[in-house]
Amino acid sequence: MAICKIIFFLLALCIWCGKCDVFYKQIGDEVSMKCGVDSNSNIEWKLNNVLVLTIDGRRGTRRKGLSHIASKASVSGDILKVPRLETRDSGNYFCRQSGKEHIVHVVSVFVKPGPVPVQSSNAELHCEITGDPKKEVQWLRPNGQKYNEKNQVIHLKSVTSNEAGQWTCLVKDDLKLSVTLTVVGLQTTAVNASKGDDIELSCSLPQSVFQRVVGGTWKANHLPKVSFPTLTNTPSKGLHWNGKDLSKVNFTSGQLSTNFDVTLKNVQSSDEGTFVCTVEFEGGVRLSVETTLRVVDKPSGGKVSTKSKGKPNAVMESLTKEVYGLKLWIWIAVGASSVFLIGLIIVIGVVIRRNKRMKKRVRKLRSMRQPLTDKDYCQCNRAEKEVELEEQARPLPVPRQHRNPRTRTAGPNHTN
């Protein structure tokens, strides 16, 4: 609190002197602050009197300080840039050479205990301005209307669906931050069943909530002899149903989250009526929801339909039983996938073996084929008789002297 007062005093002082700029930024934004000196001058930046970095103007060397923002801060000329702002980055930024100060306030919006409260619980909307807790802000409701209070924190009592939606915190004209409030309640549906059926009484939350469930149960005033399980939340088992020797009611034995259904077995006309599901949350908030059961006589051929309806429930019940720490359906799925994998490996092995046999057969056929020799290509291995006949039929060569009359010499019988 003392730090906030000091920052507020420095803010008022530097604004009055005209050497201070004030920035309001939301988480994740970037802020740029100007020192106001020549870029070739020495520059030293501090945050809340802790050195961020120094720059030697003549040499251009830089030295980082001990401030937590030194690793992400950067300087361009005489401008200091701080990206990815966090709430701890708020404070007084000071440039020693010019004496100029900059006040940075990082704004964050959030809901306590969380953005998804249950009906009838309390919620707090925070528009937190680090370093300036007294600044007034304007809240806008989901329907756009202004909220009466201008505090950074507003308290909503016993929230309902009317408060659900996007709330906006208006810090400045150019800075609006929004947060969504989702109010949830228990959900259920009416049930129609035939005599002898096993029916499910539904009770659930549409999504996970931030309030911790600490207890709950089902109740039917018209069935005083019927026992229902109770919700219990322990460190070892978490949220689960707790109940024994419930011959009329069946429930899951695993860990629960948002579904609190139970099954009523072998319903009769006397079971018809209203059933109430109650869930208790941390902080004393209790939610209840009613569902109505209507029982009718079975139509003709009801015995067949009863058996067909009873079988799926029995099958589902057997599949959800635990075997060696896991559900039965998980073991079945693992076994089926293992059989499929083994079959796939066998098929791949058979295909590979078949391909090897085919390649071996092709190589054998190629080795049995006799290649052509050089004599076969040039036809030099012909019969001797064919060669003699060709030689006899071949005409005698003409003497060279007779080929060109101009080259012949004059003989004794030569006449002009």
Residue pairs with C-beta under 8 A, 6 or more apart in sequence:
4 131
4 132
4 133
7 91
7 92
7 103
7 131
7 132
8 131
8 132
8 134
10 92
10 101
10 103
11 20
11 22
11 103
11 132
13 20
14 20
14 101
14 103
15 22
19 99
19 100
19 101
20 100
20 101
20 102
20 103
21 33
21 100
21 101
21 102
21 103
22 102
22 103
22 105
23 31
23 33
23 102
23 103
23 104
23 105
24 105
24 107
24 129
24 171
24 172
24 175
25 31
25 85
25 104
25 105
25 106
25 107
25 175
26 85
26 106
26 107
26 108
26 175
26 177
27 85
27 86
27 87
27 106
27 107
27 108
28 84
28 85
29 85
30 81
30 82
30 83
30 84
30 85
31 81
31 82
31 85
31 104
32 79
32 80
32 81
33 79
33 80
33 81
33 82
33 93
33 95
33 102
33 104
34 78
34 79
34 100
35 43
35 45
35 78
35 79
35 80
35 95
35 97
35 98
35 100
36 78
36 95
36 98
36 100
37 43
37 78
37 95
37 97
37 98
38 57
38 78
39 57
39 77
39 78
40 57
40 58
41 57
41 78
41 97
42 54
42 55
42 56
42 57
42 97
43 54
43 55
43 57
43 75
43 78
43 95
43 97
44 51
44 53
44 54
44 55
44 95
44 96
44 97
45 51
45 52
45 53
45 54
45 73
45 75
45 80
45 93
45 94
45 95
45 96
46 52
46 65
46 67
46 93
46 94
46 96
47 67
47 69
47 89
47 91
47 92
47 93
47 94
48 91
48 92
49 92
49 94
50 65
50 66
50 67
51 65
51 66
51 67
51 70
52 64
52 65
52 67
52 69
52 70
52 73
52 80
52 93
53 62
53 63
53 64
53 65
53 70
53 73
53 75
54 62
54 63
54 65
55 61
55 62
55 75
56 62
62 75
64 70
64 71
67 73
68 88
69 82
69 89
72 82
72 83
72 84
73 80
73 81
73 82
74 80
74 81
74 83
75 81
78 95
80 93
80 95
82 89
82 104
85 104
85 106
86 106
87 106
87 108
87 128
87 130
88 130
89 104
89 106
90 104
90 105
90 106
90 130
90 131
91 103
91 104
91 131
92 101
92 102
92 103
93 101
93 102
93 103
93 104
94 100
94 101
94 102
95 101
103 131
104 131
105 129
105 130
105 131
105 132
105 135
106 129
106 130
107 127
107 128
107 129
107 130
107 169
107 171
107 175
107 177
108 126
108 127
108 128
108 130
108 177
109 125
109 126
109 127
109 128
109 169
109 177
109 178
109 179
110 126
110 128
110 179
111 117
111 123
111 124
111 125
111 126
111 179
111 181
112 123
112 124
112 126
113 123
113 210
113 211
114 209
114 210
114 211
115 179
115 180
115 181
115 182
115 210
116 182
116 183
116 184
116 207
116 208
116 209
116 210
117 123
117 159
117 181
117 182
117 183
117 184
117 209
117 210
117 211
118 183
118 184
118 185
118 205
118 209
118 211
118 281
118 285
118 287
119 159
119 160
119 161
119 183
119 184
119 185
119 287
120 158
120 159
120 160
120 285
120 286
120 287
121 158
121 159
121 211
121 281
121 283
121 285
122 155
122 156
122 157
122 158
122 159
122 283
123 155
123 156
123 159
123 163
123 181
124 153
124 154
124 155
124 156
125 139
125 153
125 154
125 156
125 167
125 169
125 179
125 181
126 152
126 153
127 137
127 139
127 152
127 153
127 169
127 171
127 177
128 152
128 153
129 135
129 137
129 152
129 171
133 152
135 152
135 171
136 150
136 151
137 150
137 151
137 152
137 169
137 170
137 171
138 146
138 147
138 150
138 169
138 170
139 146
139 147
139 149
139 150
139 154
139 167
139 168
139 169
139 170
140 146
140 147
140 167
140 168
140 170
141 147
141 165
141 167
142 163
142 164
142 165
142 166
142 167
142 181
143 165
147 154
156 163
159 181
159 183
160 183
161 183
161 185
163 181
163 183
164 181
164 182
164 183
165 180
165 181
166 178
166 179
166 180
166 181
167 178
167 179
167 180
167 181
168 176
168 177
168 178
169 176
169 177
169 178
169 179
170 176
171 177
182 207
184 205
184 206
184 207
184 209
185 205
185 287
185 289
186 203
186 204
186 205
186 277
186 279
186 287
186 288
186 289
187 202
187 203
187 204
187 205
187 206
187 289
188 201
188 202
188 203
188 204
188 277
188 289
188 290
188 291
189 202
189 291
190 291
190 292
190 293
190 294
191 199
191 200
191 201
191 202
191 291
191 292
191 293
191 294
192 294
192 296
193 199
193 267
193 293
193 294
193 295
193 296
194 295
194 296
194 297
194 298
194 299
194 302
194 305
194 306
194 309
195 267
195 268
195 269
195 295
195 296
195 297
195 298
195 302
196 266
196 267
196 268
196 298
196 302
196 306
196 310
197 266
197 267
197 306
197 309
197 310
198 250
198 263
198 264
198 265
198 266
198 267
198 309
198 310
198 313
199 263
199 264
199 267
199 293
200 261
200 262
200 263
200 264
201 218
201 261
201 262
201 263
201 264
201 275
201 277
201 291
201 293
202 261
202 291
203 218
203 259
203 260
203 261
203 262
203 277
203 279
203 289
203 291
204 258
204 259
204 260
204 261
205 258
205 279
206 258
207 258
208 257
208 258
209 281
211 281
211 282
211 283
211 285
212 233
212 281
212 282
213 231
213 233
213 239
213 279
213 280
213 281
213 282
214 233
214 280
214 281
214 282
215 230
215 231
215 232
215 233
215 279
215 280
216 230
216 231
216 260
216 277
216 278
216 279
216 280
217 228
217 229
217 230
217 231
217 278
218 228
218 229
218 249
218 262
218 275
218 276
218 277
218 278
219 228
219 275
219 276
219 278
220 226
220 228
220 273
220 274
220 275
220 276
221 273
221 274
222 273
222 274
223 270
223 271
223 273
226 248
226 249
227 243
227 245
227 246
227 248
227 249
228 243
228 246
228 249
228 262
229 241
229 242
229 243
229 246
229 249
229 251
229 262
230 241
230 242
230 243
231 239
231 240
231 241
231 242
231 256
231 260
231 279
231 280
232 239
232 240
232 241
232 242
233 239
233 240
234 240
237 255
238 255
238 256
239 255
239 256
239 257
240 253
240 254
240 255
240 256
241 251
241 252
241 253
241 256
241 262
243 249
243 251
247 265
248 264
248 265
248 266
249 262
249 263
249 264
249 265
250 262
250 263
250 265
250 317
251 261
251 262
251 263
252 320
253 322
260 277
260 279
263 313
264 271
264 293
267 293
267 295
268 295
269 295
271 293
271 295
272 293
272 294
272 295
273 292
273 293
274 290
274 291
274 292
274 293
275 290
275 291
275 292
275 293
276 288
276 289
276 290
277 288
277 289
277 290
277 291
278 286
278 287
278 288
279 286
279 287
279 288
280 286
281 287
298 305
298 306
299 305
318 328
319 327
319 328
319 329
319 332
320 327
320 328
320 329
321 327
321 328
322 328
323 331
324 331
374 380
375 381
400 407
401 407
401 408
401 409
402 408
